[in-house]
């Protein structure tokens, strides 16, 4: 399945969660200890924009995260998520390497998919909403997280893997592999 198709499916699952955040929830903590809901929304929106650049084989700037949670941030999320899907659907987006990361383009697309899927869960968790990820996205990400986990932990992108229960779903095991506690 193309990354753009997976991103579109993930977008459709994440968007109701993002749109469901109320202004009085913006200062609440999230499962990402260093982020409030506002911080995480800003991070995710910034990542979504920067991964569009990487899809076009341009350099991205992850060095600072601007505050984009302003008056019309929900509409901006909708627009940028649609732009992300279009960027990864463009001819050649999944070919070669992507931007300054010098990683295979599909790997970079999987990184975008992971951020969108896992951070939608983080935000849902922080704001008391339900979130069910797209099953095809989870299937795509499970092996990716297993492969990239050691490097991601070394770079402090993931926390140490956590334990899951015997009957844990594939998504719960994916969350645990990124250092989250999926209960």
Buried (B, 14 or more C-beta within 10 A) or exposed (E): EEBBBBBBBBBEBBBEBBEBBEEEBBEBEBBBEEBBBBBBBBBBBBBBBBBBBBBBBEEBEEEEBEEBBEEEBBEBBBEBBEBBBBBBBEEEBBEEBBBEBEBBBBBBBBBBBBBBBBBBBBBBBBBEBEBEBBEBBBBBBBEBBEEBBEEBBEEEBBBEBBEBEEEBBEBBBBBBBBBBEBE
